[in-house]
Amino acid sequence: MLKRITSTCSIVSVLVFIGFAAFSDLSFGYTVKPTSDAEYAKTMKSKDGIFKVTYASDPEVIPVNKIISWKLKVETVDGQPVKDAEITVNGEMPEHGHGLPTQPKVTKNFGDGTYLVEGIKFSMPGWWTMTFTIKAGGKTDNVVFNLQLK
């Protein structure tokens, strides 16, 4: 009987911890929420400083629950266009632990370091991250854009 009570208490403790984590500002395995305007910039250097990436949304004001596209401009840090990159896309809502309801993809390479990303849909307002993993010239790096949608 005591073993069963201990087991039940352990399960309840785990559930309480998970509930606390889900509804607190804790960030288990996620990016820390941005605190400055610079962290919401449309031009960012990649994590290891290999690329400089700029996005432009169509439409410019990003809507909720509508499929949109972005143009990505990928350059080396010294401003040279990266013309033949392989790019994968991942969108997440870190505080909620879920991603986009769509699977955006690069659908066009304009040949000048600009790439069209289609199929982006943000399902709700709040803080989102868009991570682009870029492979080019034998190097791989990623860049994360923060968005605060209303």
Buried (B, 14 or more C-beta within 10 A) or exposed (E): EEEEEEEEEEEEEEEEEEEEEEEEEEEEEBBEBBEEEEBEBEEBBBEEEBBBBBBEBEEEEBEEEEEBBBBBBBBBEEEEBBBEBEBEBBBBBBBEEEBBEBEBEBEEBEEEBBBBBBBBBBBEEBBBBBBBBBBBEEBBBBBBBBBEBE
